Amino acid sequence: MNILIEIVASKKQEIRQLYQQHDPEVLKSLTLPTLRSFEAELSSARSQRRPFFITEFKRKSPSEDWIDRDANLAEQIELYARAGAGAISVLTDTPFFGGTYDDLRRAAVTLSALPEGAHRPLLLQKDFVLDPIQIYLARQAGADLILLIAAILSAEQLEALRQTAASLGMGALVEVHDAGELEKVQHLNFPVLGINNRDLKTFRTALNRVNVLARAARGRYVIAESGLHHARDFRIVRRADGFLIGTSLMRHRAHSEELPGEQMLQTMFAPRDHRPLLKACGIRTADLLTASTADWIGINFSPMSKRRINLAVLDQASALPANAVAVFYKNSIEEVNVILAQYPFKTVQLYAGDMTPEQVRSIKKKVILAVSVRSEVDLKIVEDYASDVDMFILDGAAPGSGQRIGANIPGDFPYPFLLAGGIHLDNLDLIRNYQNCIGVDIASGIETDGMVDSDKIREIRETLG
């Protein structure tokens, strides 16, 4: 079901009710402009080479249902402000996100009550804005900026709403989800482009979408939205000036016995870690089936591989680490779905050509797409998948063989990727040849006599830094 259609229908009904409750002319006359500038804040962050974080308060979403029904709004807003968020997003949609204009108002009051001299983030009204009355109500509740979603607005509607916001000094985060939506609004004069990695029709996320669309941003500030759950995700979303993060922070708050979200915020707001990442592939023993083994641990299910895991190892494991990657090659889509239904993998690795773009889109997990590179011609297939995957692996002609990939990858390959194919301790410096290589994927290079060697993994991690 296209949930976006349902949301818009609900929002139109809500707007009719708002017109019954408020006289728009009186509302307009009583609404004072904000003195805070979204563009100026972004410019300051860019000049200081720091990412601009928009942290979000939301109790539920259509894709998650209730994330944290009893969330303490004031506590969470204060936490975000202390952590240094550039802006705080507050949901005002009730049926689908559990938010209200009163939430926005209380967030503004909480920020105004911070001690003199304390950092005060901007306040973003997050909603499906279709009518100026929503903007006036948002500003009266304390919002400094609004969200305008290209998927539900014509270019003319979006521009009219943006101008309404500008008349109140408010900024606008113009959000797109695909190339068609970006093309529709490309001619408009707006400074901040939000690229939502989540498809609002299916609610599936793909982190590389922001890298694809940002190439056509035409000098605008780019905010990456959705699908960011771990520090390594920020390494993948390389073309963004800022990040909007909600679900992962709220979920962490709901399940943490410590100060809500504190640890995750410290991780996110810390200076960027540029250490090359390691995916250790072919893990098949319980002792290495832990999150601390590597940045990702690859668990192979391919019928073609000598590293295929014995399912008994997974069945006997106490838990599957969040950074475990289910690796499929020459598996049918039915086999893939059976494995993913049986084990709680959050990420899968597939091979271009082995799975069609449509099959890739059918998998509601993070997707790392491996490409077997024999020549630069093989890289042409990348664009068929680029908007629907999270990251790439560029592998040799015979995956898992340990054969060197050779010199077939251009130094300016446009998307973040892990280098694979004959990588080992003595040739890790190969990654320096590629501007978007963020790490390595190693199988044979971490083995001794055909078995994964924890000492080799440790040595490689130490060398990578």
C-alpha positions as CSV (number, residue, x, y, z in Angstrom):
1,M,0.0,0.0,0.0
2,N,1.2,3.5,-0.8
3,I,1.2,5.0,2.7
4,L,1.9,8.5,1.3
5,I,-1.5,8.6,-0.4
6,E,-3.1,7.7,2.9
7,I,-1.1,10.4,4.8
8,V,-1.9,13.1,2.3
9,A,-5.7,12.3,2.4
10,S,-5.6,12.5,6.2
11,K,-3.7,15.8,6.1
12,K,-6.2,17.4,3.8
13,Q,-9.0,16.5,6.3
14,E,-6.9,18.0,9.1
15,I,-6.4,21.2,7.1
16,R,-10.2,21.5,6.7
17,Q,-10.5,21.3,10.4
18,L,-7.8,23.9,11.0
19,Y,-9.7,26.4,8.8
20,Q,-12.8,25.8,11.0
21,Q,-10.7,26.5,14.1
22,H,-8.7,29.5,12.9
23,D,-9.4,32.7,10.9
24,P,-6.4,32.6,8.5
25,E,-6.2,36.4,8.2
26,V,-6.2,36.9,12.0
27,L,-3.7,34.1,12.3
28,K,-1.5,35.8,9.7
29,S,-1.7,39.2,11.4
30,L,-0.7,37.7,14.8
31,T,2.3,35.7,13.6
32,L,5.7,37.3,14.2
33,P,8.7,36.3,12.1
34,T,11.7,34.4,13.4
35,L,15.1,36.1,13.7
36,R,17.0,32.8,13.2
37,S,18.5,31.9,9.7
38,F,18.7,28.3,8.6
39,E,21.1,29.2,5.8
40,A,23.4,31.2,8.1
41,E,23.6,28.4,10.5
42,L,24.5,26.0,7.7
43,S,27.1,28.4,6.3
44,S,28.7,28.7,9.8
45,A,28.9,24.9,10.1
46,R,30.4,24.5,6.7
47,S,33.1,27.2,7.3
48,Q,34.1,25.4,10.5
49,R,34.1,22.0,8.6
50,R,31.6,20.4,11.0
51,P,28.5,18.5,10.1
52,F,25.1,20.0,10.8
53,F,22.9,17.6,12.8
54,I,19.1,17.8,12.9
55,T,18.0,15.6,15.7
56,E,14.4,14.5,15.8
57,F,11.7,14.0,18.4
58,K,9.0,11.5,17.3
59,R,7.1,8.9,19.1
60,K,6.1,6.7,16.2
61,S,6.3,6.3,12.4
62,P,4.4,4.2,9.8
63,S,7.5,2.0,9.3
64,E,8.2,1.5,13.1
65,D,4.8,2.0,14.7
66,W,5.4,3.2,18.3
67,I,9.1,3.9,18.9
68,D,8.7,5.5,22.3
69,R,5.1,6.2,23.3
70,D,6.0,7.7,26.6
71,A,9.0,9.8,25.6
72,N,9.8,12.8,27.8
73,L,9.9,15.7,25.3
74,A,11.6,18.3,27.5
75,E,14.3,15.8,28.5
76,Q,15.0,14.8,24.9
77,I,15.0,18.4,23.6
78,E,17.5,19.4,26.4
79,L,19.7,16.5,25.5
80,Y,19.8,17.4,21.9
81,A,20.6,21.0,22.7
82,R,23.5,20.1,25.1
83,A,24.9,17.7,22.4
84,G,25.2,20.6,20.0
85,A,22.4,19.8,17.5
86,G,22.1,22.5,14.8
87,A,18.4,22.1,14.7
88,I,15.7,19.9,16.3
89,S,12.9,18.4,14.3
90,V,9.5,17.9,16.0
91,L,6.7,15.9,14.4
92,T,3.3,17.6,14.4
93,D,1.4,14.9,12.6
94,T,-0.8,12.9,15.0
95,P,-2.3,9.9,13.2
96,F,0.9,8.5,11.7
97,F,3.7,10.0,13.9
98,G,2.0,10.7,17.3
99,G,3.0,14.4,17.3
100,T,1.1,17.6,17.9
101,Y,1.5,21.4,17.5
102,D,1.6,21.4,21.3
103,D,4.8,19.2,21.1
104,L,6.3,21.9,18.9
105,R,5.2,24.6,21.3
106,R,6.6,22.8,24.4
107,A,9.9,22.2,22.5
108,A,10.2,26.0,21.9
109,V,9.4,26.7,25.6
110,T,12.1,24.2,26.6
111,L,14.7,25.8,24.4
112,S,13.8,29.3,25.6
113,A,14.3,28.2,29.2
114,L,17.9,27.1,28.6
115,P,20.4,29.1,30.6
116,E,21.6,32.4,29.1
117,G,24.5,31.8,26.7
118,A,23.5,28.1,26.2
119,H,23.4,26.7,22.7
120,R,19.9,27.0,21.2
121,P,19.2,24.9,18.1
122,L,16.8,26.0,15.4
123,L,13.4,24.4,15.6
124,L,12.0,22.5,12.5
125,Q,8.3,21.7,12.1
126,K,8.3,18.2,10.6
127,D,5.0,17.6,8.9
128,F,3.3,17.1,5.5
129,V,2.8,20.7,4.7
130,L,0.2,21.4,2.0
131,D,-1.3,24.8,3.1
132,P,-0.1,28.1,4.4
133,I,-2.2,27.8,7.5
134,Q,0.2,25.0,8.7
135,I,3.1,27.4,8.3
136,Y,1.5,30.1,10.4
137,L,0.6,27.7,13.1
138,A,4.1,26.3,13.1
139,R,5.7,29.7,13.4
140,Q,3.3,30.6,16.2
141,A,4.4,27.4,18.0
142,G,8.0,28.5,17.7
143,A,9.3,26.9,14.5
144,D,12.2,28.5,12.6
145,L,11.9,26.3,9.6
146,I,9.6,23.9,7.8
147,L,9.8,20.8,5.7
148,L,8.5,20.9,2.1
149,I,8.1,17.5,0.5
150,A,8.4,17.5,-3.3
151,A,6.6,14.1,-3.6
152,I,3.3,15.7,-2.5
153,L,3.6,19.2,-4.0
154,S,3.7,20.6,-7.5
155,A,6.7,22.9,-8.1
156,E,4.3,25.9,-8.0
157,Q,2.8,24.8,-4.7
158,L,6.2,24.2,-3.2
159,E,7.4,27.6,-4.3
160,A,4.3,29.4,-2.9
161,L,4.7,27.7,0.5
162,R,8.4,28.4,0.5
163,Q,7.6,32.1,0.0
164,T,5.1,32.1,2.8
165,A,7.7,30.7,5.1
166,A,10.3,33.3,3.9
167,S,7.8,36.1,4.6
168,L,8.0,34.9,8.3
169,G,11.8,34.7,8.1
170,M,11.6,30.9,8.2
171,G,13.8,28.5,6.3
172,A,12.7,25.6,4.2
173,L,14.2,22.1,3.9
174,V,13.1,21.0,0.5
175,E,12.9,17.2,0.4
176,V,13.3,14.9,-2.5
177,H,13.4,11.1,-2.8
178,D,14.4,10.5,-6.4
179,A,15.8,12.1,-9.6
180,G,12.3,12.8,-10.9
181,E,11.4,14.9,-7.8
182,L,14.7,16.7,-7.9
183,E,14.2,17.6,-11.6
184,K,10.7,18.9,-10.8
185,V,12.0,21.5,-8.4
186,Q,15.5,22.0,-9.7
187,H,14.6,25.4,-11.3
188,L,13.4,26.9,-8.0
189,N,15.6,29.1,-5.9
190,F,16.0,27.3,-2.6
191,P,19.3,26.9,-0.7
192,V,18.8,23.6,1.2
193,L,18.1,20.3,-0.3
194,G,17.0,17.4,1.9
195,I,17.6,14.0,0.3
196,N,15.5,11.3,2.0
197,N,17.1,7.9,1.7
198,R,13.7,6.4,2.5
199,D,11.2,5.8,-0.3
200,L,8.0,7.2,1.1
201,K,6.0,4.7,-1.0
202,T,7.6,1.6,0.4
203,F,9.6,3.0,3.4
204,R,12.7,1.1,2.3
205,T,16.0,3.0,2.8
206,A,19.1,3.1,0.7
207,L,22.0,5.3,1.9
208,N,23.7,5.7,-1.4
209,R,20.7,7.6,-2.7
210,V,22.0,10.8,-1.2
211,N,25.3,10.3,-3.0
212,V,23.5,9.8,-6.3
213,L,21.2,12.8,-6.0
214,A,23.7,15.2,-4.4
215,R,25.7,15.1,-7.6
216,A,22.9,17.3,-9.1
217,A,22.5,19.6,-6.0
218,R,23.9,22.6,-7.9
219,G,25.7,24.2,-5.0
220,R,22.9,23.8,-2.4
221,Y,23.5,22.6,1.1
222,V,22.6,18.9,1.3
223,I,21.0,17.3,4.3
224,A,20.9,13.4,4.3
225,E,17.8,12.0,5.9
226,S,16.8,8.5,7.1
227,G,18.7,5.2,7.5
228,L,21.5,6.5,9.7
229,H,21.9,4.2,12.6
230,H,25.7,3.9,13.3
231,A,28.9,5.9,13.0
232,R,29.9,3.9,9.9
233,D,26.8,5.0,8.1
234,F,28.1,8.6,8.1
235,R,31.2,7.3,6.2
236,I,28.9,6.1,3.5
237,V,26.9,9.3,3.1
238,R,29.8,11.3,1.9
239,R,28.2,14.1,-0.1
240,A,26.1,15.6,2.7
241,D,26.6,18.8,4.7
242,G,24.3,17.6,7.4
243,F,22.2,14.8,8.7
244,L,18.6,14.4,10.0
245,I,18.4,11.6,12.5
246,G,15.3,10.5,14.4
247,T,14.3,6.9,14.7
248,S,17.7,5.6,15.9
249,L,18.0,8.3,18.6
250,M,14.4,7.7,19.8
251,R,14.8,4.0,19.8
252,H,18.1,4.3,21.7
253,R,16.4,6.5,24.3
254,A,13.6,4.0,24.8
255,H,16.0,1.0,25.4
256,S,18.8,2.7,27.2
257,E,19.2,2.5,31.0
258,E,21.7,5.4,30.9
259,L,21.0,9.0,30.0
260,P,18.8,8.8,26.9
261,G,20.8,8.7,23.7
262,E,23.9,10.2,25.3
263,Q,26.3,7.5,24.1
264,M,25.0,7.6,20.5
265,L,25.0,11.4,20.4
266,Q,28.6,11.5,21.6
267,T,29.5,9.1,18.8
268,M,27.7,11.1,16.2
269,F,28.9,14.5,17.2
270,A,32.5,13.4,17.7
271,P,35.1,14.5,15.0
272,R,34.8,12.4,11.9
273,D,36.7,9.1,12.1
274,H,38.6,8.6,8.8
275,R,40.1,5.2,9.6
276,P,39.6,2.7,6.8
277,L,36.9,0.2,7.6
278,L,37.2,-3.6,7.6
279,K,34.7,-6.1,6.5
280,A,36.0,-9.6,7.6
281,C,34.3,-12.1,5.3
282,G,33.8,-15.8,5.7
283,I,33.3,-15.8,9.5
284,R,32.0,-19.2,10.4
285,T,33.0,-19.9,14.0
286,A,31.2,-18.8,17.2
287,D,34.2,-17.1,18.7
288,L,34.4,-14.6,15.9
289,L,30.7,-14.1,15.6
290,T,30.8,-10.8,17.6
291,A,30.5,-7.1,16.8
292,S,34.1,-6.5,18.0
293,T,35.7,-8.7,15.3
294,A,35.5,-6.1,12.6
295,D,33.4,-3.2,11.3
296,W,31.3,-5.7,9.4
297,I,31.5,-9.5,9.7
298,G,30.5,-11.4,6.5
299,I,28.6,-14.6,6.9
300,N,28.5,-16.6,3.7
301,F,25.5,-18.5,2.5
302,S,26.6,-19.1,-1.1
303,P,26.4,-22.6,-2.4
304,M,29.5,-21.8,-4.5
305,S,31.7,-20.9,-1.5
306,K,34.0,-23.0,0.6
307,R,33.3,-20.5,3.3
308,R,29.6,-21.3,3.5
309,I,28.6,-21.3,7.2
310,N,27.2,-24.3,9.0
311,L,23.7,-23.1,10.1
312,A,24.2,-24.9,13.4
313,V,26.7,-22.2,14.3
314,L,24.1,-19.6,13.9
315,D,21.4,-21.6,15.6
316,Q,23.6,-22.1,18.7
317,A,24.8,-18.5,18.9
318,S,23.3,-16.5,21.7
319,A,22.7,-13.5,19.4
320,L,23.5,-12.2,16.0
321,P,25.6,-9.0,16.1
322,A,24.1,-5.9,14.4
323,N,27.1,-5.6,12.1
324,A,26.7,-9.1,10.7
325,V,26.2,-9.2,6.9
326,A,24.5,-12.1,5.2
327,V,26.5,-12.8,2.0
328,F,24.6,-14.3,-1.0
329,Y,26.0,-15.4,-4.3
330,K,24.2,-17.7,-6.7
331,N,21.4,-18.1,-4.2
332,S,17.8,-17.9,-5.4
333,I,15.7,-15.0,-4.2
334,E,13.6,-17.6,-2.4
335,E,16.7,-18.9,-0.5
336,V,17.6,-15.3,0.4
337,N,14.1,-14.6,1.8
338,V,14.1,-17.9,3.8
339,I,17.5,-17.1,5.5
340,L,16.4,-13.5,6.2
341,A,13.2,-14.7,7.8
342,Q,15.1,-17.2,9.9
343,Y,17.9,-15.0,11.2
344,P,17.8,-11.3,12.2
345,F,20.3,-9.8,9.7
346,K,20.2,-6.1,9.3
347,T,22.5,-6.0,6.3
348,V,22.8,-8.3,3.2
349,Q,25.5,-8.5,0.5
350,L,24.3,-9.3,-3.0
351,Y,26.1,-9.4,-6.4
352,A,25.2,-7.2,-9.3
353,G,23.9,-9.3,-12.2
354,D,23.2,-12.2,-9.8
355,M,20.2,-10.2,-8.5
356,T,18.2,-7.8,-10.6
357,P,17.6,-4.2,-9.5
358,E,13.9,-5.2,-8.8
359,Q,15.0,-8.1,-6.6
360,V,17.4,-5.8,-4.7
361,R,14.5,-3.4,-4.1
362,S,12.4,-6.2,-2.7
363,I,14.8,-6.7,0.2
364,K,13.9,-4.5,3.2
365,K,17.4,-4.6,4.7
366,K,20.6,-2.5,4.2
367,V,22.2,-3.8,0.9
368,I,25.9,-3.9,0.1
369,L,26.2,-4.6,-3.6
370,A,29.3,-6.4,-4.8
371,V,30.4,-5.9,-8.4
372,S,32.8,-8.4,-10.1
373,V,35.2,-6.2,-12.0
374,R,37.0,-7.7,-15.0
375,S,37.2,-4.4,-16.9
376,E,35.8,-0.9,-16.6
377,V,32.9,-2.1,-18.7
378,D,31.6,-4.1,-15.7
379,L,31.2,-0.9,-13.8
380,K,28.5,0.4,-16.2
381,I,26.0,-1.8,-14.3
382,V,26.5,0.2,-11.2
383,E,24.1,3.0,-12.1
384,D,21.3,0.5,-12.5
385,Y,21.5,-0.2,-8.7
386,A,23.1,3.0,-7.4
387,S,19.9,4.6,-5.8
388,D,18.7,1.4,-4.2
389,V,21.7,0.2,-2.3
390,D,23.7,1.4,0.7
391,M,27.2,0.8,-0.4
392,F,29.4,-1.1,-3.0
393,I,32.1,-3.7,-2.9
394,L,34.4,-3.8,-5.9
395,D,35.6,-7.4,-6.2
396,G,37.7,-9.5,-8.5
397,A,36.5,-11.5,-11.4
398,A,36.1,-14.6,-9.3
399,P,34.6,-13.6,-5.9
400,G,36.2,-15.4,-2.9
401,S,39.2,-16.7,-4.9
402,G,41.8,-14.3,-3.5
403,Q,42.7,-13.1,-7.0
404,R,43.8,-9.5,-7.3
405,I,41.2,-7.2,-8.7
406,G,43.8,-5.5,-10.9
407,A,43.8,-1.9,-12.2
408,N,40.3,-1.8,-13.6
409,I,38.8,0.6,-11.1
410,P,39.0,4.3,-12.0
411,G,40.4,6.5,-9.2
412,D,37.3,8.7,-9.2
413,F,34.7,5.9,-8.9
414,P,31.9,8.1,-7.7
415,Y,30.4,6.1,-4.8
416,P,31.7,4.9,-1.5
417,F,33.0,1.3,-1.7
418,L,35.1,-1.4,-0.1
419,L,38.0,-2.8,-2.1
420,A,38.1,-6.6,-2.3
421,G,39.9,-9.2,-4.4
422,G,43.3,-10.4,-3.1
423,I,43.6,-7.8,-0.3
424,H,45.9,-8.7,2.6
425,L,48.1,-7.2,5.2
426,D,50.9,-6.3,2.8
427,N,48.8,-4.4,0.2
428,L,46.4,-2.4,2.2
429,D,47.8,0.8,0.8
430,L,46.0,0.1,-2.5
431,I,43.0,1.9,-1.0
432,R,44.9,5.2,-1.3
433,N,44.4,5.0,-5.1
434,Y,40.7,5.7,-4.9
435,Q,39.1,8.8,-3.5
436,N,35.9,7.1,-2.5
437,C,37.3,3.9,-1.1
438,I,36.4,3.8,2.6
439,G,37.9,0.4,3.5
440,V,38.5,-3.2,2.5
441,D,36.6,-6.5,2.3
442,I,38.9,-9.4,3.1
443,A,38.3,-13.2,3.0
444,S,41.4,-15.2,2.0
445,G,43.7,-12.5,3.4
446,I,42.5,-13.2,7.0
447,E,42.9,-17.0,6.7
448,T,45.7,-19.4,7.7
449,D,45.5,-22.9,6.2
450,G,41.9,-22.2,5.1
451,M,40.6,-21.0,8.5
452,V,39.9,-17.5,9.7
453,D,42.9,-16.3,11.8
454,S,42.0,-13.8,14.5
455,D,45.6,-12.7,14.7
456,K,45.6,-11.6,11.1
457,I,42.3,-9.7,11.6
458,R,43.9,-7.9,14.6
459,E,47.1,-7.1,12.6
460,I,45.0,-5.7,9.7
461,R,42.8,-3.6,12.0
462,E,46.0,-2.2,13.7
463,T,47.5,-1.3,10.3
464,L,44.3,0.4,9.1
465,G,44.4,2.5,12.3
